[in-house]
């Protein structure tokens, strides 16, 4: 029987973190399947999906958590992942930055049962002004019966300056 583990990682950023984690997974017969990792404010943060046979599960979990002696904080959760995956919709959002914009977008999506699978955001200076522009790149799953036009209207209804673009993937 195969188990799937969701592993979260947090550490002070330095070279070699991914290599330590990968070697630990390999040494305990695990398979690194998917991941998302970033450097943020001097920290290394990541989340990954690991597949492991049930007989190696406990030892792998213990070994990963044991990386704390090297300053790598890891949490491990069992998952019921079955490998089935619908193709998500990719959207880009641009607006004038303001406090609470991520919360506003998330609330609108949740109110219509839109599943937010992945979200990356950043701000940069707006051309031709002193303001900041908010940018979001998201992968979402629309609920049955909701169209891409409905989604665009829902989000663009938050403010006059918010623009949504649906990106082909």
N, C-alpha and C positions, 0 to 999 in steps of 0.2 A: 504494500500500500504506500502511496506517495502522499506526503504532506506538503503544504505550501505555507510559507512563513512570510509575514510582512515585517520587515526590519527597518527601524528608524535609527538614524545616526546623527550625533551631534558632537563636535570636537573643535578645539582651537585649530584653525586651518594650518596645515603644514604638509610638506610632501610625504607620500607614503601611506596615507590613511586608506585609500582605496586598495592599495596592494595588500595591506595587512588584513583587511576584511576579505578580499578575494582569496588570499591564501588560507585563511581560516575556513572559509566555505569549502574550498577544494579539499583541504585536509580532513574534512568530516563528511565527504561524499555528497556535498550539496551542489546544486546547479543554480547559478546566478541567472535569473530569467529576464527581469525588467528592472530599471532603476531611473531615478531622477535625483541629481545631486547638484549642489550649488555652493558657492562661497558667498556669504552674506554677513556684512559687518564684522569681518575677521573670523567668522565661524565657518566651519564646513558642516553642511547639513544635507542629509540624504534620506531617501526612502527606497527600499528595494524589495523585490519579490524573489524568494528563494524556494526552490523545489528540493526536497530531500526525502529519501526512503524513511519510513516510520522507524526502522531500527536504528537510524542515525540521528533522529530528530532531537532527542534530549541532549545528546553530547554536543551537537552543533549549537543548539541554543545556549548551553552552558559556556561553550568556547567563545561565542560571540559576546555574550554578556561579560565574560572574563577580560575582554579587551579594555575594560575600564581601567585596568592597571597601567595602560598606555595612554590614558586620557581620552579614550573614545567611549562616549556614553551611548549605549545601544539598548533599545527595547525590542522585544520580539513578540509578535502576536500570531497565533494560528489563524489561517484563513481557509475559507471554503471555496477558494478559487477553482473553477472548473476548466479554465482555458477558453471559455466561450466569450466572445467579445464583439459587440456591434461596433460599426465604424462611427466614431463621433463626428459631430459637426464642429468645424473650426471657425471661431469668430475673432475679429479684431475690434477693439473699442478704443476710441480716442475722444477725450473731453478736456476741458479746462480742469486742472486739478483743484480739489477742495477737500477738506476734512470729511470723512464719511462716505466717500464715493464708492469704495469697495463694498461697504455695508449696504448701500443703496442698491447696487447692482445685484449683490447676493440675495437681498430680500425680494427683489422683483423676480429673480429666477426661481427662488424657493416658493414664492406665492403661486406660481403656475406649474410647480412640480418638474422644473427643468433640472436635470442632474448635472452639476458642475464637476467634471472629471479632472480637469487640470486648469490651473490659472497661473499665469506669469504676469507681473505688473512692473512698471517702472515709470519714472517721471523725468522729463527733460525740459529745458527752457523752450518756450514757445517762440517761433520765428516772428520777428517784427513786433514783439511786446516783451514786457518784463515778467510776464506770468509763467507758470509752469503748466505743461501738458501732461495729462495722465494717459498712459497707454496700457492696454490689457490684451493679452493673447490667451484665449481660452478654448478648451475642448469641452463640449457639452453633449448631452443626450436629450433630445426633445421628447416630451411625453406624446403618447399617441393622440393624434388629432390636432397637434399644434404645428403650424407651418412656419417656414423660415420668415415669411412676411409678418406673421404674428409676433415672432421673437423680436424682429427688428423694431416693430412698432412699440412693443412692450418696453424695450430698453431705451429707445430714442425718446420715449415719453417722459423719461426722468428729467431731462433738461434740453433746452434748445441747442446747446453746444455739443451734445453727445452724439457721436456718429458710430454706427455699427456696420462692419463689412463682414460678409460671410466669405470665407476663403475656401477654395477648392483644395481638397487634400487627396 
